[in-house]
Amino acid sequence: MEEYKIRIQNAKQAIKNADYILIGAGAGLSTAAGLEYNGEGFQRDYKEFIEKYHFEDLYTASFYPFSSQEEKWAFWARLIKLNRFGEPLKLYQELLEFVKDKNYFVITTNVDGQFETAGFDKEKIFAVQGDYRFLQCENACHNKLYDNQEMVEEWLKHTKDCKIPSHLVPKCPVCGGNMEMNLRKDGNFI
């Protein structure tokens, strides 16, 4: 335990003395901060989806082959709202306190946007795997990303029986095809 405390003090001193800070973060940081992809929180927040689709955890649920766009976006609305547009997680806020007066940059594989939610400058964040905040054309017919925050609120407001109404299903404004989450999962990632 004493060795651990010494290592923490050394890290604090190194940050204090640094001119530049590069933060690299993956899923472990969000897990340590309290985001739950299974367990009690998952059981509570996704109860009707678990009952209907037999999901075992949020990660595998995010790859579920829904039979309709209405079902898909009802699920994603819940996931996005809870993991992207919820309250900032304390661990991220504490990390920002350490580096806020430094010239920092964040490279993260996390798609939950917790760095931005906690107050990190979004111009200093590179989310290499995408971001729950954005939609893109499923076919990548163009390279524009679309902020989904207002859509998510509408989807949540109108979700019934794990579906959104058909008129709320997002369509690509260029090709008219389906939209997709901006997540690195195939060759169409923008």
Sequence and secondary structure as in RCSB ss.txt:
>XXXX:A:sequence
MEEYKIRIQNAKQAIKNADYILIGAGAGLSTAAGLEYNGEGFQRDYKEFIEKYHFEDLYTASFYPFSSQEEKWAF
WARLIKLNRFGEPLKLYQELLEFVKDKNYFVITTNVDGQFETAGFDKEKIFAVQGDYRFLQCENACHNKLYDNQE
MVEEWLKHTKDCKIPSHLVPKCPVCGGNMEMNLRKDGNFI
>XXXX:A:secstr
 HHHHHHHHHHHHHHHH SEEEEEE HHHHHHHT  SSHHHHHHHTHHHHHHH    HHHHTT   SSHHHHHHH
HHHHHHHHTSS   HHHHHHHHHHTTSEEEEEE   S HHHHHT  GGGEEETTEEEEEEEETT SS   EE HH
HHHHHHHH BTTB  GGGS B TTT  BEEEEESSSTT  
